[in-house]
Amino acid sequence: MDREDESDPSNFREQDLSGLALLCSNVAKNRSADRKLSDAANALRVEWVRLHRVRSPREKVEAAEKSLKKRMAKFLAGVPSWMMRGW
């Protein structure tokens, strides 16, 4: 996938939420990422973890998951692909 394709958030929206959380985790742990990028990636990952710990009505969880997925896709579209690889 070339850089032009990666910049489109819709490419990430096809992935499931767990996969997006893993990519965010990889960015957060990447030593080449600056503090702002790392913190943003970690915040999205933590939000994903918290979604699965809270007991809420299914409709509320689904809406929160949809919103989080959209924000993760938008965030990851602006991150170089090499930063998303786990080492």
Secondary structure, 3 states (H helix, E strand, C coil): CCHHHHCCHHHHHCCCHHHHHHHHHHHHHCCCCCHHHHHHHHHHHHHHHHHCCCCCCHHHHHHHHHHHHHHHHHHHHCCCHHHHCCC
